[in-house]
Amino acid sequence: MRRLAVLTLILSGAFLCGAANEPGIVTGSDEFEFVYRVKLPEIKGEARLWIPLARTDAFQTVKMEEPSIPMKWEKVQDREYGNDICVLRAQPADSGKTIELRYKVVRKEKAAYSASGEDAARFLRPEKLVPINETFKSLAETATAGKHGDLERARGLYDSVLARMRYDKSGTGWGRGDAVYACDAKTGNCSDFHSYFIALARSIGIPARFAIGATIPADKKEGLIEGYHCWAEFFADGRWVPVDISEAWKNPKLADYYFGHNPANRFELARGRDLIVDPAPATGPINFLVYPLLEMDGKGVKAETTFTFRRTRA
């Protein structure tokens, strides 16, 4: 019971008064301009491109300027999560053109929040790279032995992933959000850390889900953002609880903070895995969507993509 009380205090923020002074953390709220820019490669034949479109929710207010998309496009939603997605067709004449999406964002620090009648049980289902199997179940049961309630059990899983994994982007196989790879290799990036956590949680009946976007540098006013960032949420006691295990690994002093919080300097672009959209990519459901998915003749092609920001908070 004392452990559960401590976890409840952590989630409420009672032990987090020092977090505002830690590097990388913006507490309370943040305001910034975010620019998503894609330069098309040489287009041979007909090509199709899928790009996530950020949305307003309870923790971020998003206003997008008129998008600079110099070709025909349409907005669709994926079937399961309702992400807004820009789908466009490109022709050889579009080679080298630049697509630019410019957002003005007000973001709030995220803590545990009510599920608001949402059916959390649907987040117990496996995904292509996040299966449920006996290995994950056995590991999860070991990590949660002697713990009671989903909040305390989830903390056991969080601590287990934190101890088992190492943030390392060397070699191949990392970055796909492959829970089996993460379990076996014990290394990876944020997508691997959180896919592993989600697989463990679901294997013992704790609903969990995935979200992806970017971290806005806390110590700069403007500049380039080096890549995407993703995190997870689990369901306990009628609330969704955010976790960021890869950031906790990088800064162990903030391990308690990242169990139950996302800082305000975040920007969510999409949520969920195995996204089903119409029109659909030839390669099938989208693993996760943060960088653009470009296909030419049914094969994936890389498009040069940059994220930049300018902080607008006074």
Order of alpha helices (4+ residues) and beta strands (2+ residues): alpha-beta-beta-beta-beta-beta-beta-beta-alpha-alpha-beta-alpha-beta-alpha-beta-beta-beta-beta-alpha-alpha-beta-beta-beta-beta
